[in-house]
Amino acid sequence: MSERTIALVTGANKGIGYEIAAGLGALGWSVGVGARDDQRREAAVERLRAAGIDAFGVPLDVTDDASVSAAARLIEARAGRLDVLVNNAAITGGMPQEPTQVDPATIRTVVETNVIGVIRVTNAMLPLLRRSTSPRIVNMSSSVGSLTRQSGTAAELTTGPVAVAYAPSKTFLNAVSLQYVRELSGTNILINVGCPGYVATDLNGFRGVRTPAQGAEIAVKLATLPDDGPTGRFFEDAGEVPW
Ligand SMILES: NC(=O)c1ccc[n+]([C@@H]2O[C@H](COP(=O)([O-])OP(=O)(O)OC[C@H]3O[C@@H](n4cnc5c(N)ncnc54)[C@H](OP(=O)(O)O)[C@@H]3O)[C@@H](O)[C@H]2O)c1
């Protein structure tokens, strides 16, 4: 087994996921670049390696059972275990998404990627995470999934546009994360949820105000928690996010 810490980041070919891979790699970790497109994945791996990072490509479409199983087999063959899983891949499903106008197919597609995709990847990787001495799962969510913030009291300003597929998919992901925390409470796996802030990426047509590297910081922090660190919590850079 490798002595280096082994991480897998889903959706790591661009945006925040790429910078999470870069941030974890800068710690000297070996980082699996999970990405569904061969060319985009290899380009990202090459860029990371050129920066001195021990990156390796992991073909991974989070909506595809066979792809996710193959990704787990690849990591097992390469490292024998997984220390850190960052579930970062997500889609918005396209805007606008007014609840009165939405095509139900959009909701299904977004939930398939943002929620079921996380469950699919997590369950495939769990046997490998259980072999780690300090396993961590980081689920990249968004404050737009916070019901407290979405209800828009004066103290907690409503965030994000009206988006009946994307925002509730993150609420769903938050709730799913807590179910994992409950089931795995007797283990050493720390599971936390992160929000990167409003980051300029493809996801929002580069309208965000933060850089992808800034957005990656919370994931790196949650991926590197000490063994007595928190679990089952929702964080952004400024502190805890209300559910
Ligand atoms: N940007 C923001 O302001 C913001 C705010 C709050 C939360 N977030 C969250 O932060 C995370 C990263 O977002 P981002 O802004 O970096 O978005 P992004 O630039 O659009 O990147 C999304 C990544 O997910 C991948 N992906 C999508 N569907 C996939 C699938 N089925 N299988 C595998 N990979 C898939 C994309 O791959 P392709 O290149 O192949 O499409 C891409 O690598 C997401 O969870 C997002 O919800 C972002």
Ligand as a Chemical Component Dictionary entry (heavy atoms), coordinates in Angstrom:
data_LIG
# 
_chem_comp.id                   LIG 
_chem_comp.type                 NON-POLYMER 
_chem_comp.pdbx_formal_charge   0 
_chem_comp.three_letter_code    LIG 
# 
loop_
_chem_comp_atom.comp_id 
_chem_comp_atom.atom_id 
_chem_comp_atom.alt_atom_id 
_chem_comp_atom.type_symbol 
_chem_comp_atom.charge 
_chem_comp_atom.model_Cartn_x 
_chem_comp_atom.model_Cartn_y 
_chem_comp_atom.model_Cartn_z 
_chem_comp_atom.pdbx_ordinal 
LIG N1  N1  N 0  -19.367 27.936 -8.686  1  
LIG C1  C1  C 0  -20.060 28.298 -7.619  2  
LIG O1  O1  O 0  -20.335 29.491 -7.378  3  
LIG C2  C2  C 0  -20.535 27.265 -6.652  4  
LIG C3  C3  C 0  -21.259 27.702 -5.524  5  
LIG C4  C4  C 0  -21.693 26.774 -4.600  6  
LIG C5  C5  C 0  -21.408 25.433 -4.782  7  
LIG N2  N2  N 1  -20.730 25.017 -5.903  8  
LIG C6  C6  C 0  -20.464 23.584 -6.031  9  
LIG O2  O2  O 0  -19.077 23.381 -6.217  10 
LIG C7  C7  C 0  -18.875 22.187 -7.007  11 
LIG C8  C8  C 0  -17.985 22.483 -8.212  12 
LIG O3  O3  O 0  -18.652 23.422 -9.032  13 
LIG P1  P1  P 0  -17.901 24.308 -10.128 14 
LIG O4  O4  O 0  -18.421 25.680 -9.939  15 
LIG O5  O5  O -1 -16.459 24.061 -10.122 16 
LIG O6  O6  O 0  -18.580 23.737 -11.466 17 
LIG P2  P2  P 0  -17.989 23.419 -12.924 18 
LIG O7  O7  O 0  -16.848 24.315 -13.251 19 
LIG O8  O8  O 0  -19.182 23.386 -13.812 20 
LIG O9  O9  O 0  -17.405 21.941 -12.738 21 
LIG C9  C9  C 0  -18.267 20.874 -12.487 22 
LIG C10 C10 C 0  -17.476 19.597 -12.615 23 
LIG O10 O10 O 0  -18.387 18.485 -12.428 24 
LIG C11 C11 C 0  -18.192 17.607 -13.512 25 
LIG N3  N3  N 0  -19.371 16.771 -13.758 26 
LIG C12 C12 C 0  -20.640 17.155 -14.063 27 
LIG N4  N4  N 0  -21.409 16.079 -14.255 28 
LIG C13 C13 C 0  -20.609 14.989 -14.078 29 
LIG C14 C14 C 0  -20.803 13.599 -14.162 30 
LIG N5  N5  N 0  -21.997 13.069 -14.478 31 
LIG N6  N6  N 0  -19.775 12.765 -13.888 32 
LIG C15 C15 C 0  -18.563 13.276 -13.573 33 
LIG N7  N7  N 0  -18.290 14.593 -13.510 34 
LIG C16 C16 C 0  -19.320 15.429 -13.770 35 
LIG C17 C17 C 0  -17.855 18.493 -14.698 36 
LIG O11 O11 O 0  -17.270 17.732 -15.731 37 
LIG P3  P3  P 0  -17.405 18.153 -17.309 38 
LIG O12 O12 O 0  -16.306 19.130 -17.584 39 
LIG O13 O13 O 0  -17.250 16.831 -18.004 40 
LIG O14 O14 O 0  -18.784 18.746 -17.482 41 
LIG C18 C18 C 0  -16.858 19.426 -14.000 42 
LIG O15 O15 O 0  -15.612 18.793 -13.880 43 
LIG C19 C19 C 0  -20.270 21.699 -7.387  44 
LIG O16 O16 O 0  -20.695 20.703 -6.467  45 
LIG C20 C20 C 0  -21.123 22.948 -7.239  46 
LIG O17 O17 O 0  -22.479 22.650 -7.019  47 
LIG C21 C21 C 0  -20.292 25.906 -6.831  48 
# 
loop_
_chem_comp_bond.comp_id 
_chem_comp_bond.atom_id_1 
_chem_comp_bond.atom_id_2 
_chem_comp_bond.value_order 
_chem_comp_bond.pdbx_ordinal 
LIG N1  C1  SING 1  
LIG C1  O1  DOUB 2  
LIG C1  C2  SING 3  
LIG C2  C3  SING 4  
LIG C2  C21 DOUB 5  
LIG C3  C4  DOUB 6  
LIG C4  C5  SING 7  
LIG C5  N2  DOUB 8  
LIG N2  C6  SING 9  
LIG N2  C21 SING 10 
LIG C6  O2  SING 11 
LIG C6  C20 SING 12 
LIG O2  C7  SING 13 
LIG C7  C8  SING 14 
LIG C7  C19 SING 15 
LIG C8  O3  SING 16 
LIG O3  P1  SING 17 
LIG P1  O4  DOUB 18 
LIG P1  O5  SING 19 
LIG P1  O6  SING 20 
LIG O6  P2  SING 21 
LIG P2  O7  DOUB 22 
LIG P2  O8  SING 23 
LIG P2  O9  SING 24 
LIG O9  C9  SING 25 
LIG C9  C10 SING 26 
LIG C10 O10 SING 27 
LIG C10 C18 SING 28 
LIG O10 C11 SING 29 
LIG C11 N3  SING 30 
LIG C11 C17 SING 31 
LIG N3  C12 SING 32 
LIG N3  C16 SING 33 
LIG C12 N4  DOUB 34 
LIG N4  C13 SING 35 
LIG C13 C14 SING 36 
LIG C13 C16 DOUB 37 
LIG C14 N5  SING 38 
LIG C14 N6  DOUB 39 
LIG N6  C15 SING 40 
LIG C15 N7  DOUB 41 
LIG N7  C16 SING 42 
LIG C17 O11 SING 43 
LIG C17 C18 SING 44 
LIG O11 P3  SING 45 
LIG P3  O12 DOUB 46 
LIG P3  O13 SING 47 
LIG P3  O14 SING 48 
LIG C18 O15 SING 49 
LIG C19 O16 SING 50 
LIG C19 C20 SING 51 
LIG C20 O17 SING 52 
# 
